[in-house]
């Protein structure tokens, strides 16, 4: 076994000594720099080392705004729990949460994630919103309570509702269900 380890080590040492063109590369210390001063580090642009990057994988180029045109409004969202008059698990049939979103340019994919009081995702749904940037749209998401695991398992406490637009976090809301 020792002979094998020694052989592999010797082979590794020989391979590290190999060079192209017979010239051994110079090993620089990170403190080496031209002129002996502070090292200069030039930024390197990212490269696709596997050659598999598609146009879809690249971030979109910023859109140029023509002179005189106003900048588009940023996407914003506001969530509101509506119609939750009762708070007891046995009294609530469902919890409705309205998401009002503005600044969407064309179609946007809205996702909602209901997070249980234990901090675990309970349910996730998706809807499509289509609007012009100057318009606002409201989408209602409902979490059924009566007759579901929420009621039968006694999932009382403060629930979090997280909203995402095209995968990016948009806004949150919270509501409490009492035992």
C-alpha positions as CSV (number, residue, x, y, z in Angstrom):
1,X,0.0,0.0,0.0
2,X,2.8,2.4,0.9
3,X,4.5,1.6,-2.5
4,X,1.3,2.6,-4.3
5,X,1.0,5.8,-2.4
6,X,4.7,6.6,-3.1
7,X,4.1,5.8,-6.8
8,X,1.0,8.0,-7.1
9,X,2.8,10.8,-5.3
10,X,5.8,10.5,-7.6
11,X,3.5,10.6,-10.7
12,X,1.7,13.6,-9.3
13,X,5.1,15.3,-8.7
14,X,6.2,14.5,-12.3
15,X,3.0,15.9,-13.8
16,X,3.3,19.1,-11.9
17,X,6.8,19.6,-13.3
18,X,5.5,19.2,-16.9
19,X,5.2,22.3,-18.9
20,X,4.2,23.4,-22.4
21,X,7.1,24.4,-24.6
22,X,9.6,23.4,-21.9
23,X,9.2,26.6,-19.9
24,X,8.0,26.2,-16.3
25,X,5.4,28.7,-15.3
26,X,6.3,31.3,-12.7
27,X,4.4,30.9,-9.5
28,X,3.3,34.3,-8.1
29,X,2.6,35.0,-4.5
30,X,-0.6,37.0,-4.0
31,X,1.6,39.8,-2.6
32,X,3.8,40.0,-5.7
33,X,3.0,43.0,-7.9
34,X,4.7,45.0,-10.5
35,X,7.0,47.5,-8.8
36,X,6.7,45.8,-5.4
37,X,3.8,47.9,-4.2
38,X,0.2,46.9,-3.6
39,X,-1.0,44.2,-5.9
40,X,-3.2,45.3,-8.8
41,X,-6.2,43.1,-9.4
42,X,-8.0,43.6,-12.6
43,X,-11.7,42.4,-12.8
44,X,-12.3,39.5,-15.0
45,X,-15.5,39.3,-17.0
46,X,-17.5,36.1,-16.5
47,X,-17.0,33.4,-19.1
48,X,-19.1,30.4,-20.2
49,X,-16.5,27.7,-19.5
50,X,-18.8,24.9,-20.6
51,X,-20.1,26.6,-23.7
52,X,-23.7,25.8,-22.8
53,X,-25.0,29.2,-21.8
54,X,-28.1,30.2,-23.8
55,X,-29.5,33.6,-24.4
56,X,-32.3,32.8,-21.9
57,X,-29.7,32.2,-19.1
58,X,-28.2,35.6,-19.6
59,X,-29.6,38.6,-17.6
60,X,-31.6,40.9,-19.8
61,X,-29.8,44.0,-21.1
62,X,-31.2,47.2,-19.5
63,X,-33.7,48.8,-21.7
64,X,-32.8,52.2,-22.9
65,X,-35.3,55.0,-22.2
66,X,-35.7,57.5,-25.0
67,X,-35.0,61.1,-24.1
68,X,-38.2,62.9,-23.0
69,X,-39.9,59.7,-22.0
70,X,-40.7,59.2,-18.3
71,X,-39.0,56.3,-16.6
72,X,-41.3,53.3,-16.1
73,X,-42.7,53.0,-12.5
74,X,-41.1,50.2,-10.5
75,X,-43.1,47.2,-9.8
76,X,-44.8,47.3,-6.4
77,X,-47.2,45.2,-4.5
78,X,-49.4,45.6,-1.4
79,X,-51.1,42.6,0.3
80,X,-54.1,42.8,2.6
81,X,-56.0,40.1,4.5
82,X,-59.7,40.6,3.8
83,X,-62.9,39.4,5.4
84,X,-61.3,37.6,8.4
85,X,-64.0,38.4,11.0
86,X,-63.5,35.3,13.1
87,X,-60.1,34.1,14.2
88,X,-60.8,30.6,15.7
89,X,-59.9,27.6,13.6
90,X,-63.4,26.2,14.0
91,X,-65.0,29.5,12.9
92,X,-63.0,30.3,9.8
93,X,-63.9,28.7,6.5
94,X,-61.1,30.3,4.5
95,X,-58.7,33.2,4.6
96,X,-58.6,35.6,1.6
97,X,-55.6,37.7,0.8
98,X,-55.8,40.4,-1.9
99,X,-52.6,41.4,-3.7
100,X,-52.7,44.7,-5.5
101,X,-49.8,45.0,-7.9
102,X,-48.7,47.9,-10.1
103,X,-45.9,48.6,-12.6
104,X,-46.3,45.3,-14.4
105,X,-45.3,45.6,-18.0
106,X,-47.2,43.0,-20.0
107,X,-47.6,39.6,-18.3
108,X,-46.2,38.7,-14.9
109,X,-46.3,35.4,-12.9
110,X,-47.5,36.0,-9.4
111,X,-46.8,33.3,-6.8
112,X,-48.2,33.1,-3.3
113,X,-46.8,31.0,-0.5
114,X,-48.7,30.4,2.7
115,X,-46.3,29.6,5.5
116,X,-47.6,27.8,8.6
117,X,-47.0,29.1,12.1
118,X,-44.1,26.5,12.4
119,X,-42.3,28.3,9.6
120,X,-42.8,25.5,7.0
121,X,-44.4,26.3,3.6
122,X,-47.9,24.9,3.6
123,X,-49.2,25.8,0.1
124,X,-48.0,27.6,-3.0
125,X,-50.1,28.8,-5.9
126,X,-49.5,30.7,-9.1
127,X,-51.5,33.2,-11.2
128,X,-50.8,35.4,-14.2
129,X,-51.3,39.1,-14.1
130,X,-51.4,41.1,-17.3
131,X,-51.3,44.9,-17.3
132,X,-49.7,48.1,-18.6
133,X,-47.1,49.8,-16.2
134,X,-49.5,52.6,-15.3
135,X,-52.3,50.1,-14.3
136,X,-53.0,48.4,-11.0
137,X,-54.4,44.9,-10.7
138,X,-55.8,43.0,-7.7
139,X,-55.6,39.2,-7.4
140,X,-57.3,37.3,-4.6
141,X,-55.8,34.2,-3.1
142,X,-57.7,32.0,-0.6
143,X,-56.4,29.5,1.9
144,X,-59.2,27.0,2.8
145,X,-59.3,26.3,6.5
146,X,-62.6,24.4,7.4
147,X,-62.3,20.7,6.7
148,X,-58.6,20.9,5.8
149,X,-55.4,19.9,7.6
150,X,-55.2,23.5,8.9
151,X,-58.3,22.8,11.1
152,X,-57.9,19.1,11.8
153,X,-54.3,19.4,12.8
154,X,-54.9,22.6,14.9
155,X,-52.5,24.7,12.9
156,X,-53.1,27.8,15.0
157,X,-50.8,30.8,15.3
158,X,-49.5,33.5,13.0
159,X,-49.3,32.6,9.4
160,X,-47.1,34.4,6.9
161,X,-48.1,35.0,3.3
162,X,-45.3,35.7,0.8
163,X,-45.8,37.1,-2.7
164,X,-43.4,36.8,-5.6
165,X,-43.5,38.4,-9.0
166,X,-41.6,36.4,-11.7
167,X,-39.6,34.8,-8.9
168,X,-38.6,38.0,-7.1
169,X,-39.9,38.8,-3.6
170,X,-42.7,41.4,-3.8
171,X,-44.4,41.8,-0.5
172,X,-45.7,39.9,2.6
173,X,-48.8,39.8,4.8
174,X,-49.7,37.9,8.0
175,X,-52.8,36.7,9.8
176,X,-53.4,34.8,13.1
177,X,-55.7,31.8,13.6
178,X,-56.6,31.1,17.2
179,X,-57.2,27.6,18.6
